[in-house]
Structure formats: C-alpha cells, structure tokens
Amino acid sequence: MTQRIKKIDLSGYQEWYRFGELLINMGYFNKAQQVYEVLLKQTSNDSEAAFIYNRLGYINDNEKNYEQAISFYKTAIEIYEKPPP
C-alpha cells in the first residue's frame, strides 16, 4: 500500500481533497464519495463545488452508475460555465 501511495501525485490539493483522491486511487469509491459529499456541503466556492461535482461524476462513472455520473458532470459543467460575479 505504501508503494501505491508514493506513486500518486496529489500535489496542489488540500488535505481532504488529497484523502478523497487517495481513496479513489485505492478503489474505495464509496468512501471517497462520502468525503466529497461532506466537502460539497462545506464549500461556498463555485470553483471548488464544480471540482467536487466532477469527482463525484468520476466516482459514479467507475461504479457504473452512469445516470448519476452524467448528472454530476452536468452540474459541474453548469457551474464552470457560469459567468463570474
């Protein structure tokens, strides 16, 4: 497991984002989804919310929950496309 962790590039993320990425890379998609859902509830930043929705889409895509993945991806795109305030 230690060797696997060393191979993952997690630079640039805050600690909880890193943890979510680590869980994804280890295949713990349900746990990663829980982490990102908590982060989503705590953020008021559109950029962060879009990133989180994107990761939730990725998680659901890997879990073959395609309809849910598409919904998360669409939400991320809508946020990304919003004009800045």
Beta strands, then each sheet from edge to edge (+ up, - down):
end
